[in-house]
Amino acid sequence: MARGKSGDRVDRIAAKLRRDGLEHVRFELPDMPGSARSKQVPIEAFEQFARDGIGMYGGIIAVDTSSHVVPGSRYNEEVNYRDQILIPDWKTLAPVPWLKNTARVICDTEWAPGEPLRAAPRYVMGEMLKHIDKLGFKAVMSHEYEFYVLDRETRQPFFDGLHIFNNLRNEHLPVIREVVDYLRAAGLPMLTANAEYAPSQFELVYSHVEGMAGADNAYTFKNGVKEIVQQAGQLATFMTKPFAGSAGSGCHYHVSLVRKKGGRSAFIDRSKPDGMTDTLKYFVQGIIDHGAACMALFNPTPNCYRRLRPHTFAPSNISWGEDDRSAMVRIKAPRSKSMHVEMRAAAAISNPYLTAAGTLACGILGLKEKRKLGRQSDGPSEEDSSLPPFP
């Protein structure tokens, strides 16, 4: 009996893994908080699981951050704690250079063929991308994260002061350079690295990409940072506000829409004084109108809301503004060829797939409703008492 195309592809992938000296493959599933759940298989077992998928307890999608079963989720006792099947997305196959002879592949998940787990964050993200596609666009995106690196034993910063961008602080922890180099080797398009506006807080930035790869990069980044720093004997945390007196850690979600036909930005119109298309304005108004409904996605723990305060370089109300760091929605690089939306309300601890999906869902509603974009504040949005607060 002739082998199918899928089997032939698996043969080619397995052969390349062997040529590259890779002996282990992690089949990874992004869970609800955005952590990596995985099963690791040796290369001898790879082809079987690559063809058939690999079983994993299905309720892992719906456990809490301590991995406790959450009753009433419809993913546990209601389905007899059954298995899900992880289905590899081969576009995500990549080396894990901080582990010896190891690769990983991000997986989608289903109960049975044609029966997806609809609460899986990557599935939710995929549904929003389908809506964007139907409207004639592609979404280009990146997530920009702040995080702390702490002493593992004391859970305290390695240095004091707020010296953002300072060379001595940028280079204080050698592990930051290791993180950048390992992530580059894993395929992330790294751009910049610097100390942030708090003791032992850092920001590493990578370039934007199209579609699901944008959220996959964010997932890879966050989990990679934590693994690499742990190997160095330290602790990386994306907790939003680990110290009451220091800056919070945010996730700034950058997104633009490009037209499927021609590939041009759907946000830029140089013939207009503000450079903005109606598409951009409708998209932003959608976030203003519906963003409050997504705050549980953007800020999933009570601790997150301690970040959303005036005069902290974080938004404190539902607002937009051109190059306004205090706004919920910042128009980044206004009137330039790089102009795009930066949604600044999300916490660093948020799930990258759900942050992207929530923002896109709001923007999609805006594109459908076509409501006129409201005014922006004359000064920083945080000083405008007429703007509605976050819920």
N, C-alpha and C positions, 0 to 999 in steps of 0.2 A: 504494500500500500504506500502511495507517494506521501511524503511528508508535506505538511502545510507550510505556508509562508511564515507563520508564527514560530514553528519549530526550527525552520532554517535560520530565522533571525536569532533565536536563542543559541543555536550552535555557533553562529558568528560571534556573538557577545561572549560566550564562554571561552572560545578560542582566543579572543583578544585579552580577556582577563588573565588567562594563563600566560600569554606572551608577555604581558606587563608585570608578571610576577605576583599577581594578586591572589591571595589564598583564602580570603574570607569576604563575604558580602553581607552587609546589613540591609534587611528589608525594613524600611522605616515608615511609620505612620504618624503624622502630626495629630496630636490629641486636642481636646477642647482648649486647654490653656496655651497650646502651641509648643508643648514639649515633644521630644522625639520618643516614641515607643517603637521598639524594634525587636526582631529576631535575627541573630547572626548565624549564617550557615557557612560551612567550609565549601571550597570550590567543588569537591566531589559531589555534593548534594545540590549544588546551585541549579543545574539544568532542570531537575525535577520540579523544584519550586518556581523556577522562572517560567515554566510552561503552565503549571497547574495553579499557581498562587500558593500562598502559605497561610495556614490557619492561625488565628489569634482570637482570644477571648473578645467577643464583640462589645461587651460593656465597657471596655477600656476607653472608648470614645466619651463615655458619660460619667466616669469616676471624678471625684474632686481632686484638688491639687495634692492631697495626701494619699491618693489612690484608694480612697474609701468608696464603696459602692453607694450610689445615690438612688434611693428608692423612688419609684414613680417616674423614672426617666424614659420608660418604654424600650430601654436597651438592656435591661437586666432581668429581673424576675418575670417580667411580662413575656419574655421570649426564652425562658428557661436557661438564661445565662449562656446562650448558644455562641458558637464560633462565627466570626466573620472571616472572609478570605481577602488577603492583601494581594492586589493586582499591581505589579510593577509598572511604573511609567518610565519607559526606557530613556526618554529625553533627560531624565534627572540622574542617570547613572554617572557617578563621579568618584574619584579617589577620595579617601579620608586620610590625608597625608600625615596627620598627627597620630595615626595608628599604623602599626606595622602591617604591610601587605593587605590592606583593607580597602574595599570600595563600599559604596552605599547606593541604594535606589529608593526614591520616594514612591510610596504606593497609594493608589486609590483603594476603596474597600467596598465590598458587597456581601450581602448575606448569601446570595446565590446569583448565578448569571442573570443580569438584567434587573437585579434587586439591590440598588445601592443603599448604603447607610446615609440617609438624607441629612442627618445632623453633622456628618463629618465636615470639618471646616474647609477642607480642600474641595469637597463636593459643592458646598455653598458658594465658594469663590467661583467655581466653574460655571455655576448657573448664572451668576452676574455677568461673567464674560460672554455668555451666550446672548444675554439681553443686549449688551453693548454691540455685539456683532450684528444682531438683527437691526439695530439702529444705523448701521453703516459705518461703525467706528472700530478701532482697536485701542485698547488702553495701554499706555506706556507708563511705567511706575518704578518707584523705589521707596523703601522705608529707611528712615534715618534715625538711628537709636543713640541714646545716652545710657551709660551703665557705670556702675561702681566696681572697682577691683579692691577687695578687702583682705586683711589678714584672716586666714581661715580659722584660727583659734580664737582671736579676740573679736572678730567681726568689726574691726575698726579700720579707718583709712590709713594708708601708708604715709601720707603727708598732709600738712595743713595748708590753709590759704585758698584764695579764689583765683589763682593766677592762670586764667584761661589762655591758651595758645603759647604760654611761656615755655621756652626750650627746655629749661631744667625740669619742668613738670611733664612736658611731652615725653621726655626720655627717662623719667624717674624709674619706671618699671620696665625692665627688659622684656617682660612677657608681652607687652603691647606690640613690639616689633615682631615677636614670634607669631602672635595672632594674625597680624597683617600678612606675613609671609605664608603661613599655613593656609589662610583663606584664599590667597592668590593661587596657591598650588591646587586648591580644591575647585578652582574655576570661577571664583567671585571676582568681578571687575572692580577691585579696590581703587579708591581715589585719594582719600585724605585720612589722616589720623591726628588727633590733638587731645590734650587735656581739656576738660570742660570747667564749668563755673562752680565747682565744688571740690573739696579735698578727695583725691583718688577717684574722681569721676572722669570718664573719657567718652569721646565720640569718634567713631570710625565710619567713614562714608564710602559707599560703593555706587557704581553707575546705575542708571535706569535701564530697564529692559522691557520687552513687550509681554503682556499677558500673564499667564500663570507663573512663568519664570520669575516675575517680579516678587510674588509672594513666596515662591520656593527659595529664592535668594535670601529673603528675610528670615525664613525658618532656618536655613543653613547657617546664616550669620549668627543668630542668637544661640543656637545649640552648639555651634562650633566654638564661639567665644567661651561658653561655660566649660566645655570639655578641655580646651587648650589651657585655660587658666587653672583649672583643677589639676591638670598634669604638672603644672609648675608649683603646686602646693599652695595656691591661693584661691580665693573665692570671687567669682564674678556674679553680680546680681543685677537683674533688670527690675527689681522691686522699685516701685514708683517713688516712694519717699522713705528711704531707710533711716534717715536722720531728720528730725523735726526742724533743725536749724540750718539745713543745707538744701541745695537745689534739688528739685525732683528730676526724675529721669523720664523723658518723653519719647514718643514715637511720632515723628513728623512724616506723614504719608504724602509723598509727591506723586502727582498724577497728571497726565494730559491725554487728550484723545486725538488720534490721527485718523484721517479718512481712509477707509479701505481702498477706495479708488484714488490712486495717485500718491498716497502716503503723506499728504500735507497735514500740518497741524490744523485741527478743527477749532482751536482756541485763539488763533492770531489773525487779525485783519488790520494790516498796516494802513489801510485807507481811512480808518477811524481814529479820532484824536486819542482815545484811550487804548487803541490797539486790540480791543477785545471783540470777539465775535459774539453774536447772540447765543451760540452754543455754549461758550464759556459762561456767559452771564446766567443762562438758565441752569447750567450745571451747579454753579455756586449757589444760586438761590435755592436749589433743591437741598443742598447741605444745610443752609440756613433754616429752611422750613422743616426739615425732617431729621436733622442731626441729633436733636434732643432724644429722639426715639432710639438712637443707636448708642447712647452713652454707656449702656451696660456692656456693649461690645468694646467700645473704645477704652472704658475704665472699669474693668470687671471686679475690682475689689474696693472696699471702703477706703483703704489707704490711698488709692489713686486720686481721690478728690482733694487730698491735702496739697496736691501739686497745683490745682487750678485756682490760683490766687493772683491778685494784681501785683505788679512790680516784681515778677519772678521770671520773666521771659516765657511765661506760659499764659494761655488764654484764660479769661475769667468770666466771659459772657459769650452769647451767641452772636457772632460778628464776622465781618470780612473787611479786608483793607488791602490796598496796594503796598506791598513790602512792609506790612505792619506785623511785627513779631508778637504783639499782644493780642492779635485777632485769632479767632477760631480758624478762619480760612484766610490764608495769606496768598495774595497774588504774587508769586515769586518772579523776579526778573521782569517787571512790567515793561511793556512796549519793546521787548527784545525778542529775538528769535527763540529764546529759551523760556519764554513766559509759560507758566503752568500753575496748577493749583497745589498748594501745600496745606493739608489739613493737620492742624497742630494740637487738636484736643486729645488725641490718644495717648495713653500711658505706655511706657516701655514694656510693661508686663503684658500688654494686650497681645492677643493672637494675631499674627500678621495676615492670615487669610481672612479673618473676620473683620479686622480693621479695614482692609481693602474692600471686602464685600459690602460692608456697611456704607462706606463712603460712596462706592459705585452705585449702590441701591438708591441712596439719596440723590445723587447726580442724575440717575436714570429717571426718577420721578420728576426732577426739575426739567429735564428735557421734554418729558411728556406733558407737563402742566404749563410750561412756557409762561411762568410768572415773571413780571418785571423785577430785575435785581434792585433791591433796596439800597438806600444810600450807605456810603461808608462814612465813618466818623471823620471830623476835621483834624483831629489829632489821634493819639493812641486810643485804640478801642477800649482799653481798660479804664480810661478816664471818662467814658461816656455813660452816664447813669441812665440814659434812656434805653439802653440795650437790654434785652432779656437775659437774666442769669441762667446758668446751667441748672438742670433739674437736680 
